[in-house]
Amino acid sequence: MKKRDFVLMMADILEVDPTEILPGASMFDFPVYDSVCALTLMARLEDEAKVECSPDELASLKTIGDVEALVAKQIGFED
């Protein structure tokens, strides 16, 4: 997955402009982020990025940077 694809995926899930997808941004700062949105995030990570995310891991993702680190750890980012 390219980093740009990650940003676009996160912007789509969180229903914001891609410029709002910053590593330090809290997931809870986005009005749409609730339990349903979190499950959507988990499903899209698995389907689009091939990243496995358990419910416990999902609960630990507090910032965009946390999600980015999970992706980087499991599959890395393409140039």
N, CA, C and O atoms as a printed pandas DataFrame, in Angstrom:
     atom_number atom_name residue_name chain_id  residue_number  x_coord  y_coord  z_coord
0              1         N          MET        A               1    0.854   -1.175    0.000
1              2        CA          MET        A               1    0.000    0.000    0.000
2              3         C          MET        A               1    0.898    1.235    0.000
3              4         O          MET        A               1    1.879    1.315    0.740
4              5         N          LYS        A               2    0.539    2.179   -0.837
5              6        CA          LYS        A               2    1.255    3.441   -0.854
6              7         C          LYS        A               2    0.692    4.339    0.247
7              8         O          LYS        A               2   -0.483    4.244    0.599
8              9         N          LYS        A               3    1.541    5.204    0.782
9             10        CA          LYS        A               3    1.090    6.088    1.855
10            11         C          LYS        A               3   -0.078    6.956    1.395
11            12         O          LYS        A               3   -0.992    7.229    2.173
12            13         N          ARG        A               4   -0.052    7.386    0.142
13            14        CA          ARG        A               4   -1.146    8.202   -0.386
14            15         C          ARG        A               4   -2.461    7.413   -0.382
15            16         O          ARG        A               4   -3.515    7.969   -0.074
16            17         N          ASP        A               5   -2.402    6.134   -0.718
17            18        CA          ASP        A               5   -3.600    5.287   -0.680
18            19         C          ASP        A               5   -4.130    5.154    0.747
19            20         O          ASP        A               5   -5.339    5.149    0.976
20            21         N          PHE        A               6   -3.205    5.048    1.699
21            22        CA          PHE        A               6   -3.590    4.979    3.109
22            23         C          PHE        A               6   -4.333    6.260    3.507
23            24         O          PHE        A               6   -5.395    6.200    4.127
24            25         N          VAL        A               7   -3.774    7.401    3.151
25            26        CA          VAL        A               7   -4.395    8.687    3.492
26            27         C          VAL        A               7   -5.786    8.793    2.866
27            28         O          VAL        A               7   -6.736    9.221    3.521
28            29         N          LEU        A               8   -5.899    8.405    1.604
29            30        CA          LEU        A               8   -7.203    8.467    0.933
30            31         C          LEU        A               8   -8.211    7.514    1.567
31            32         O          LEU        A               8   -9.385    7.858    1.708
32            33         N          MET        A               9   -7.764    6.323    1.947
33            34        CA          MET        A               9   -8.652    5.366    2.609
34            35         C          MET        A               9   -9.133    5.937    3.949
35            36         O          MET        A               9  -10.324    5.886    4.257
36            37         N          MET        A              10   -8.213    6.474    4.734
37            38        CA          MET        A              10   -8.585    7.032    6.035
38            39         C          MET        A              10   -9.528    8.218    5.870
39            40         O          MET        A              10  -10.485    8.359    6.631
40            41         N          ALA        A              11   -9.265    9.071    4.881
41            42        CA          ALA        A              11  -10.140   10.221    4.636
42            43         C          ALA        A              11  -11.543    9.760    4.254
43            44         O          ALA        A              11  -12.531   10.358    4.682
44            45         N          ASP        A              12  -11.634    8.708    3.458
45            46        CA          ASP        A              12  -12.932    8.171    3.062
46            47         C          ASP        A              12  -13.671    7.596    4.271
47            48         O          ASP        A              12  -14.858    7.861    4.459
48            49         N          ILE        A              13  -12.983    6.828    5.071
49            50        CA          ILE        A              13  -13.608    6.223    6.253
50            51         C          ILE        A              13  -14.091    7.295    7.222
51            52         O          ILE        A              13  -15.191    7.205    7.767
52            53         N          LEU        A              14  -13.252    8.313    7.431
53            54        CA          LEU        A              14  -13.561    9.352    8.414
54            55         C          LEU        A              14  -14.350   10.517    7.824
55            56         O          LEU        A              14  -14.689   11.471    8.525
56            57         N          GLU        A              15  -14.640   10.429    6.515
57            58        CA          GLU        A              15  -15.464   11.419    5.820
58            59         C          GLU        A              15  -14.909   12.830    5.962
59            60         O          GLU        A              15  -15.626   13.772    6.299
60            61         N          VAL        A              16  -13.595   12.949    5.693
61            62        CA          VAL        A              16  -12.931   14.248    5.756
62            63         C          VAL        A              16  -12.045   14.433    4.536
63            64         O          VAL        A              16  -11.833   13.505    3.755
64            65         N          ASP        A              17  -11.537   15.635    4.387
65            66        CA          ASP        A              17  -10.571   15.926    3.338
66            67         C          ASP        A              17   -9.251   15.244    3.692
67            68         O          ASP        A              17   -8.883   15.194    4.866
68            69         N          PRO        A              18   -8.541   14.725    2.710
69            70        CA          PRO        A              18   -7.260   14.058    2.991
70            71         C          PRO        A              18   -6.259   14.927    3.759
71            72         O          PRO        A              18   -5.391   14.400    4.454
72            73         N          THR        A              19   -6.375   16.247    3.637
73            74        CA          THR        A              19   -5.442   17.124    4.366
74            75         C          THR        A              19   -5.629   17.047    5.877
75            76         O          THR        A              19   -4.759   17.486    6.630
76            77         N          GLU        A              20   -6.753   16.495    6.329
77            78        CA          GLU        A              20   -7.017   16.359    7.760
78            79         C          GLU        A              20   -6.438   15.068    8.347
79            80         O          GLU        A              20   -6.492   14.855    9.558
80            81         N          ILE        A              21   -5.891   14.218    7.494
81            82        CA          ILE        A              21   -5.321   12.943    7.944
82            83         C          ILE        A              21   -3.856   13.180    8.322
83            84         O          ILE        A              21   -2.949   13.075    7.496
84            85         N          LEU        A              22   -3.665   13.499    9.594
85            86        CA          LEU        A              22   -2.345   13.800   10.134
86            87         C          LEU        A              22   -2.001   12.796   11.226
87            88         O          LEU        A              22   -2.887   12.390   11.978
88            89         N          PRO        A              23   -0.741   12.384   11.337
89            90        CA          PRO        A              23   -0.365   11.354   12.308
90            91         C          PRO        A              23   -0.792   11.633   13.751
91            92         O          PRO        A              23   -1.150   10.705   14.476
92            93         N          GLY        A              24   -0.759   12.881   14.169
93            94        CA          GLY        A              24   -1.098   13.200   15.555
94            95         C          GLY        A              24   -2.579   13.379   15.821
95            96         O          GLY        A              24   -2.981   13.581   16.967
96            97         N          ALA        A              25   -3.395   13.309   14.785
97            98        CA          ALA        A              25   -4.837   13.517   14.953
98            99         C          ALA        A              25   -5.469   12.336   15.687
99           100         O          ALA        A              25   -5.257   11.177   15.331
100          101         N          SER        A              26   -6.240   12.653   16.706
101          102        CA          SER        A              26   -6.954   11.618   17.459
102          103         C          SER        A              26   -8.118   11.096   16.628
103          104         O          SER        A              26   -8.826   11.865   15.979
104          105         N          MET        A              27   -8.304    9.796   16.656
105          106        CA          MET        A              27   -9.442    9.211   15.949
106          107         C          MET        A              27  -10.755    9.788   16.483
107          108         O          MET        A              27  -11.731    9.916   15.745
108          109         N          PHE        A              28  -10.767   10.128   17.755
109          110        CA          PHE        A              28  -11.987   10.594   18.406
110          111         C          PHE        A              28  -12.291   12.056   18.109
111          112         O          PHE        A              28  -13.339   12.562   18.510
112          113         N          ASP        A              29  -11.386   12.744   17.408
113          114        CA          ASP        A              29  -11.647   14.116   16.986
114          115         C          ASP        A              29  -12.536   14.162   15.745
115          116         O          ASP        A              29  -13.054   15.220   15.388
116          117         N          PHE        A              30  -12.710   13.025   15.095
117          118        CA          PHE        A              30  -13.540   12.961   13.894
118          119         C          PHE        A              30  -14.960   12.584   14.301
119          120         O          PHE        A              30  -15.174   11.519   14.881
120          121         N          PRO        A              31  -15.935   13.446   14.003
121          122        CA          PRO        A              31  -17.312   13.205   14.448
122          123         C          PRO        A              31  -17.891   11.850   14.050
123          124         O          PRO        A              31  -18.714   11.303   14.784
124          125         N          VAL        A              32  -17.482   11.293   12.904
125          126        CA          VAL        A              32  -18.059   10.022   12.459
126          127         C          VAL        A              32  -17.441    8.809   13.148
127          128         O          VAL        A              32  -17.953    7.696   13.024
128          129         N          TYR        A              33  -16.328    9.021   13.884
129          130        CA          TYR        A              33  -15.648    7.861   14.475
130          131         C          TYR        A              33  -16.421    7.353   15.682
131          132         O          TYR        A              33  -16.435    7.968   16.749
132          133         N          ASP        A              34  -17.060    6.217   15.478
133          134        CA          ASP        A              34  -17.790    5.523   16.529
134          135         C          ASP        A              34  -17.525    4.033   16.350
135          136         O          ASP        A              34  -16.640    3.655   15.582
136          137         N          SER        A              35  -18.264    3.192   17.034
137          138        CA          SER        A              35  -18.001    1.753   16.964
138          139         C          SER        A              35  -18.223    1.198   15.556
139          140         O          SER        A              35  -17.481    0.316   15.122
140          141         N          VAL        A              36  -19.212    1.692   14.848
141          142        CA          VAL        A              36  -19.470    1.229   13.482
142          143         C          VAL        A              36  -18.325    1.665   12.565
143          144         O          VAL        A              36  -17.866    0.885   11.730
144          145         N          CYS        A              37  -17.870    2.894   12.716
145          146        CA          CYS        A              37  -16.752    3.392   11.918
146          147         C          CYS        A              37  -15.486    2.593   12.215
147          148         O          CYS        A              37  -14.710    2.292   11.307
148          149         N          ALA        A              38  -15.277    2.249   13.486
149          150        CA          ALA        A              38  -14.106    1.453   13.867
150          151         C          ALA        A              38  -14.143    0.084   13.190
151          152         O          ALA        A              38  -13.115   -0.409   12.726
152          153         N          LEU        A              39  -15.309   -0.521   13.134
153          154        CA          LEU        A              39  -15.438   -1.816   12.456
154          155         C          LEU        A              39  -15.214   -1.673   10.954
155          156         O          LEU        A              39  -14.635   -2.558   10.324
156          157         N          THR        A              40  -15.669   -0.568   10.385
157          158        CA          THR        A              40  -15.409   -0.294    8.973
158          159         C          THR        A              40  -13.911   -0.166    8.737
159          160         O          THR        A              40  -13.383   -0.690    7.756
160          161         N          LEU        A              41  -13.227    0.537    9.645
161          162        CA          LEU        A              41  -11.778    0.671    9.550
162          163         C          LEU        A              41  -11.117   -0.702    9.583
163          164         O          LEU        A              41  -10.240   -0.986    8.768
164          165         N          MET        A              42  -11.521   -1.541   10.503
165          166        CA          MET        A              42  -10.936   -2.871   10.626
166          167         C          MET        A              42  -11.159   -3.678    9.342
167          168         O          MET        A              42  -10.238   -4.333    8.854
168          169         N          ALA        A              43  -12.364   -3.632    8.803
169          170        CA          ALA        A              43  -12.681   -4.379    7.579
170          171         C          ALA        A              43  -11.886   -3.860    6.388
171          172         O          ALA        A              43  -11.383   -4.651    5.590
172          173         N          ARG        A              44  -11.769   -2.561    6.259
173          174        CA          ARG        A              44  -11.038   -2.000    5.114
174          175         C          ARG        A              44   -9.545   -2.249    5.238
175          176         O          ARG        A              44   -8.872   -2.473    4.232
176          177         N          LEU        A              45   -9.011   -2.213    6.463
177          178        CA          LEU        A              45   -7.599   -2.551    6.644
178          179         C          LEU        A              45   -7.338   -3.972    6.172
179          180         O          LEU        A              45   -6.340   -4.238    5.501
180          181         N          GLU        A              46   -8.235   -4.883    6.522
181          182        CA          GLU        A              46   -8.071   -6.281    6.135
182          183         C          GLU        A              46   -8.259   -6.465    4.630
183          184         O          GLU        A              46   -7.474   -7.168    3.994
184          185         N          ASP        A              47   -9.282   -5.848    4.058
185          186        CA          ASP        A              47   -9.599   -6.036    2.635
186          187         C          ASP        A              47   -8.624   -5.307    1.705
187          188         O          ASP        A              47   -8.134   -5.890    0.737
188          189         N          GLU        A              48   -8.350   -4.058    1.993
189          190        CA          GLU        A              48   -7.572   -3.235    1.068
190          191         C          GLU        A              48   -6.071   -3.270    1.330
191          192         O          GLU        A              48   -5.275   -3.209    0.393
192          193         N          ALA        A              49   -5.684   -3.367    2.598
193          194        CA          ALA        A              49   -4.256   -3.328    2.920
194          195         C          ALA        A              49   -3.711   -4.696    3.311
195          196         O          ALA        A              49   -2.501   -4.871    3.456
196          197         N          LYS        A              50   -4.606   -5.660    3.480
197          198        CA          LYS        A              50   -4.202   -7.009    3.922
198          199         C          LYS        A              50   -3.527   -6.957    5.295
199          200         O          LYS        A              50   -2.578   -7.694    5.566
200          201         N          VAL        A              51   -4.039   -6.070    6.155
201          202        CA          VAL        A              51   -3.528   -5.903    7.513
202          203         C          VAL        A              51   -4.512   -6.555    8.469
203          204         O          VAL        A              51   -5.699   -6.229    8.472
204          205         N          GLU        A              52   -4.014   -7.473    9.276
205          206        CA          GLU        A              52   -4.849   -8.122   10.284
206          207         C          GLU        A              52   -4.956   -7.198   11.498
207          208         O          GLU        A              52   -3.959   -6.640   11.956
208          209         N          CYS        A              53   -6.171   -7.047   12.007
209          210        CA          CYS        A              53   -6.406   -6.169   13.147
210          211         C          CYS        A              53   -7.428   -6.819   14.057
211          212         O          CYS        A              53   -8.603   -6.927   13.707
212          213         N          SER        A              54   -6.981   -7.249   15.218
213          214        CA          SER        A              54   -7.890   -7.872   16.180
214          215         C          SER        A              54   -8.725   -6.787   16.869
215          216         O          SER        A              54   -8.359   -5.612   16.837
216          217         N          PRO        A              55   -9.826   -7.166   17.482
217          218        CA          PRO        A              55  -10.621   -6.181   18.217
218          219         C          PRO        A              55   -9.806   -5.460   19.298
219          220         O          PRO        A              55  -10.008   -4.268   19.529
220          221         N          ASP        A              56   -8.894   -6.168   19.958
221          222        CA          ASP        A              56   -8.057   -5.527   20.972
222          223         C          ASP        A              56   -7.113   -4.507   20.347
223          224         O          ASP        A              56   -6.920   -3.421   20.893
224          225         N          GLU        A              57   -6.524   -4.855   19.203
225          226        CA          GLU        A              57   -5.660   -3.907   18.493
226          227         C          GLU        A              57   -6.462   -2.697   18.046
227          228         O          GLU        A              57   -6.004   -1.560   18.156
228          229         N          LEU        A              58   -7.657   -2.949   17.541
229          230        CA          LEU        A              58   -8.518   -1.868   17.085
230          231         C          LEU        A              58   -8.792   -0.888   18.222
231          232         O          LEU        A              58   -8.747    0.326   18.025
232          233         N          ALA        A              59   -9.071   -1.410   19.396
233          234        CA          ALA        A              59   -9.352   -0.553   20.554
234          235         C          ALA        A              59   -8.139    0.267   20.969
235          236         O          ALA        A              59   -8.285    1.321   21.587
236          237         N          SER        A              60   -6.948   -0.206   20.637
237          238        CA          SER        A              60   -5.732    0.511   21.031
238          239         C          SER        A              60   -5.337    1.605   20.038
239          240         O          SER        A              60   -4.421    2.381   20.313
240          241         N          LEU        A              61   -6.002    1.677   18.909
241          242        CA          LEU        A              61   -5.673    2.677   17.890
242          243         C          LEU        A              61   -6.322    4.002   18.263
243          244         O          LEU        A              61   -7.524    4.194   18.074
244          245         N          LYS        A              62   -5.521    4.905   18.792
245          246        CA          LYS        A              62   -6.050    6.187   19.274
246          247         C          LYS        A              62   -5.834    7.339   18.306
247          248         O          LYS        A              62   -6.587    8.313   18.323
248          249         N          THR        A              63   -4.807    7.238   17.455
249          250        CA          THR        A              63   -4.488    8.315   16.520
250          251         C          THR        A              63   -4.313    7.759   15.109
251          252         O          THR        A              63   -4.182    6.552   14.909
252          253         N          ILE        A              64   -4.314    8.662   14.150
253          254        CA          ILE        A              64   -4.019    8.269   12.770
254          255         C          ILE        A              64   -2.640    7.620   12.723
255          256         O          ILE        A              64   -2.427    6.642   12.006
256          257         N          GLY        A              65   -1.708    8.173   13.493
257          258        CA          GLY        A              65   -0.356    7.626   13.543
258          259         C          GLY        A              65   -0.327    6.194   14.042
259          260         O          GLY        A              65    0.493    5.397   13.586
260          261         N          ASP        A              66   -1.217    5.852   14.980
261          262        CA          ASP        A              66   -1.304    4.474   15.468
262          263         C          ASP        A              66   -1.732    3.527   14.346
263          264         O          ASP        A              66   -1.189    2.431   14.208
264          265         N          VAL        A              67   -2.701    3.958   13.555
265          266        CA          VAL        A              67   -3.168    3.141   12.435
266          267         C          VAL        A              67   -2.045    3.010   11.403
267          268         O          VAL        A              67   -1.794    1.928   10.872
268          269         N          GLU        A              68   -1.387    4.118   11.135
269          270        CA          GLU        A              68   -0.278    4.117   10.179
270          271         C          GLU        A              68    0.843    3.181   10.645
271          272         O          GLU        A              68    1.420    2.451    9.840
272          273         N          ALA        A              69    1.141    3.206   11.929
273          274        CA          ALA        A              69    2.191    2.328   12.474
274          275         C          ALA        A              69    1.806    0.862   12.351
275          276         O          ALA        A              69    2.663    0.021   12.080
276          277         N          LEU        A              70    0.537    0.543   12.546
277          278        CA          LEU        A              70    0.066   -0.833   12.399
278          279         C          LEU        A              70    0.278   -1.309   10.959
279          280         O          LEU        A              70    0.763   -2.415   10.722
280          281         N          VAL        A              71   -0.094   -0.458   10.010
281          282        CA          VAL        A              71    0.096   -0.810    8.598
282          283         C          VAL        A              71    1.587   -0.967    8.299
283          284         O          VAL        A              71    2.000   -1.944    7.674
284          285         N          ALA        A              72    2.379   -0.015    8.740
285          286        CA          ALA        A              72    3.831   -0.062    8.475
286          287         C          ALA        A              72    4.459   -1.307    9.082
287          288         O          ALA        A              72    5.331   -1.922    8.468
288          289         N          LYS        A              73    4.034   -1.680   10.262
289          290        CA          LYS        A              73    4.579   -2.851   10.952
290          291         C          LYS        A              73    4.261   -4.143   10.200
291          292         O          LYS        A              73    5.113   -5.022   10.064
292          293         N          GLN        A              74    3.025   -4.244    9.715
293          294        CA          GLN        A              74    2.594   -5.495    9.093
294          295         C          GLN        A              74    2.976   -5.610    7.618
295          296         O          GLN        A              74    3.400   -6.674    7.167
296          297         N          ILE        A              75    2.829   -4.531    6.876
297          298        CA          ILE        A              75    3.090   -4.658    5.430
298          299         C          ILE        A              75    4.037   -3.604    4.889
299          300         O          ILE        A              75    4.533   -3.740    3.771
300          301         N          GLY        A              76    4.297   -2.558    5.655
301          302        CA          GLY        A              76    5.140   -1.477    5.164
302          303         C          GLY        A              76    4.405   -0.652    4.122
303          304         O          GLY        A              76    3.281   -0.969    3.733
304          305         N          PHE        A              77    5.051    0.398    3.685
305          306        CA          PHE        A              77    4.471    1.255    2.659
306          307         C          PHE        A              77    5.362    1.207    1.432
307          308         O          PHE        A              77    6.588    1.203    1.536
308          309         N          GLU        A              78    4.723    1.170    0.258
309          310        CA          GLU        A              78    5.464    1.218   -1.006
310          311         C          GLU        A              78    5.899    2.649   -1.242
311          312         O          GLU        A              78    5.306    3.588   -0.710
312          313         N          ASP        A              79    6.935    2.808   -2.043
313          314        CA          ASP        A              79    7.393    4.161   -2.406
314          315         C          ASP        A              79    6.480    4.787   -3.412
315          316         O          ASP        A              79    6.709    5.921   -3.832
